[in-house]
Amino acid sequence: MSEIKTQLVVLGAGPGGYSAAFRAADLGIETVIVDARDTLGGVCLNVGCIPSKALLHVAKVIDDAREMAHHGVSFGEPQIDLDKVRSWKDSVVSQLTKGLAGMSKMRKVQHVQGYGKFTGSNTLEVDGKDGKTTIKFDNAIIAAGSEPVSLPFIPKNDDRVIDSTGALEMKDIPKKMLVLGGGIIGLEMGTVYKALGSEIDVVEFLDQLVPAADKDIIKVYQKYVKDKFNVMLETKVTNVEAKEDGLYVSFEGKQAPSEAVRYDKVLVAVGRRPNGGLLDADKAGVKVDERGFINVDKQMKTNVNHIYAIGDLVGQPMLAHKAVHEGHVAAEVIAGKKHFFDPRCIPSVAYTDPEIAWVGLTEKEAKEKGISVETATFPWAASGRAIASGRTEGMTKMIFEKDSGRVVGGAIVGINAGEMLGEIGLAIEMGADAEDVALTIHAHPTLNESIGLASEIFEGSITDLPNPKAKKK
Amino acid sequence: MSQLKDVLVPDVGGEEVEIIEICVAVGDKVEAEESLITVESDKASMDIPAPFAGVVKEILVQVGDKIGQDKLIMKLESAEVAEEDAKSEDKVSKSEEKAEKPAPKEEKPAKEETSKTETKAAEVGKVQEVQVPDIGDAADVDVIEVLVKVGDKVEAETGLITLETDKATMDVPAPFAGVVKELKVKTGDKVSQGSLIALIETLGAEGGTQAEATPAKEAHEEKTEAPQANAATASAPKAPPVPHHPSAGELPRTGKIHASPSVRRLAREFGVDLAQVKGSGPKNRVLKEDVQSYVKYELSRPKMTAGSSVASGSGGLQVLAPPKVDFAKFGEVEEVPLTRIQKISGPNLHRNWVTIPHVTQFEEADITEVENFRKEQNAIAEKKKLGVKITPLVFIMKAVADALKAHPVFNSSLSESGESLIQKKYYHIGIAVDTPGGLVVPVVRDVDKKGIYELSEELAEISKKAREGKLKAADMQGSCFTISSLGGIGGTAFTPIVNAPDVAILGVSRSDIKPKWNGKEFEPRLMLPLSLSYDHRVIDGAVAARFAVHLSSVLGDIRQMLL
């Protein structure tokens, strides 16, 4: 058994983990990073955000080409070579993981492959392909992420039941697929498979797809996809029976079909569970709650002074960009800086078609928190760019604090919504108010100008729409 | 027909005053001299009366606004003209009032005209309970006044009732605009947090009424100011925060800090509570420079200027800023800057005055003999042309050195931690010297080892240097004890301020011949008044009395110093 002594060990090489490790190395801390995978990047790069975006790009091109047939340009039915699509997706992933490996080497961050578990307050044992390694550390950052939740009544070891990882493997294109869970991951994968030719049903237990987002935004989405997906809300799956010719799924609830429905595949996307419980953290004295989350303070410290935790396993939202910032804070604190994780907002994006994106407070959150807000919504039917792109279903909604007019949130549904979110996030962080955003000149014609225009609606200076606040004098 | 006239704020003493009550509503008929609004300055509250009789047409201010002289507060329709059709007018204004009620707040660029159409139906007409908010620890607080009556239309933040705790009185403001439907308390009732005060039918989420009808710009500014002012009123019973940086918001702010991520990070690094920092950027944004200057100021706080308060931690003192007075209003004035020495010594004196618990012990010394001796010696010195003149102060210095030796606690300083005494084995005495530029304290070293002539010469020399402003910093350092003699001028006693890090100071006033009972008869004796101020943290009263007696006794018979 080999032994390594290091100032810092980072457990998990997802975006949070590698960002923490790189930041620490840049601050002069000797760093070792442990991950079960051979490559850095974790779920996000290997089996999450990145490969799914590659496939969504494929889906978008297929959909756009189809759409063009209505506007005078026909490409014919797409010929799909699944192996080639898959290898393209894999090449995207490998390009990024190779880049990471290079940057890791450059920073002299040592990558130990294997599954790491604590054996004491300053020791970690890594069980890897090349045997066991004991790592003695001064500080540790736990960045072990999360994994898809599986459901008890769903057959295991049946390759027709897949989770997000399985969906990205793209073994085949099922004729009929059930997406279990109407959240971001399920809808994104549903979008991909729909474009590739699958018939998609989506079942969601709650009364709304993407439950975290505001209803008015989701309504737009739901209307757009009503012919693409068969969505069953307030409905749950009670049983999945594996038969020779398919998976027979029984439903219960508001929109449940009366009889069991046969599917070729079932994609389980009902959420992710933190991996806090899989690390023997108790041996290091780190408290893990019954769900697998690890509690941390604003400097990402656990209850043990020299052990930090970041990313999915410290709490919602389970998003890579949140983990990255937390990772930086943890590394900087270890390096002696008095930094804190102190954001005003964390953006969320569903890369569906159309995209759903929001940042800061949602309207319902504001209501729960008793914050008095006023919203202004710019419908894309009035956007020249949206019309020219043939995608007028979108809308941009800005949420302002009532008294100050300060931007506290924003939500966009429509193509490229995710790309537009940055401005709203910056506005929130900088404490900009509606007037600031309205007076910022946005390029015309862009989808992005809808943010400025929504702010003008609030300010009462809008001219691209009838102005209810116009001062008639 | 009728004529609309503006009502302006009269002279209210040159300062901004806060509106604590609006006594009339739109549509009310008022007599001349009837109160329109009540304002409160730091000295008193006063009513602003109607300058003429009339009907209130428009109210342009709201409770919590700060107003100064000549600010437009409302518009009245003057009575002389309105009288004739008062009846119909009354009806009109009533109906207008009704129409105005639902004016929704969302008309941010406020309109002069009242909106009749943009009613938010969902928010109107809902009767809501109003409860006593968090009023600190106080429970069973007396209701001393009910400010509204059933049927009154109230603005958000209008006072509903006034409570009096043992610490303060405060108004409980309406949390939203509406019409008072039912009052659940009366004067004399006792209430606690959560007690039901009234039922109010809402007009709009936050109610927009006449107050919204101010010109857009003002309305915008006031909107941000007013809630803060009211927050201050509501939390009145809690001790207000210790004043810190002068830029620390005069109005306590509630978590809505306007600072970018980099500024928040900087603040975190220094442990600065951003709520205490007033932003100088656009829209009060806290800039990096604001955090830096706040930190700088906080670090230098012990050396603050005479005008500001000394505060350390939560136990610090809170001192009101001196009132701003325009003296020129009362006669001719001239502004003369403080001298350099005054500017330097002022903060030190202030610190010593507020941080050292002073006690002053008074004593008289019989200096008849020592004065005779001194005069004899001066006569001899003159004959011998020694060029030295002995002053009474030299004997006092020698006596003090003797008393310091006998009572070493007077020859000490408190350690920085405040937990031990630094006992000095040398006897350097500071002498306060009045100069044209101000007070300076040169130090005479090793007083115990020097003779009367030597001390006299040295004293003459440093006094001269002091008057000519030629003292060096080293000349003014290292004192153990200070003597401040005003004997040459007059006075019977005074209370000198201990010159930290000394722990005591002796004030000397003018000697005077007094009748003293010698056992058989009154005898004329030359008595010297002594005022001994000391730091009571270090010196007990009994020790101080002994020190004073020792001094007086040695001065009464200087031969004792030889013993």
Interface residues (C-beta under 8 A of the other chain):
Chain A: K337 K338 H339 F340 D342 P343 R344 S372 E374 E401 K402 D403 S404 G405 R406 E429 M430 G431 D433 F458 E459 G460 P468 K469 K471
Chain B: K105 E106 E107 K108 P109 K111 E118 A205 E206 K223 T224 P227 K256 H258 A259 S260 P261 R264 R265 R268 E269 G271 K283 R285
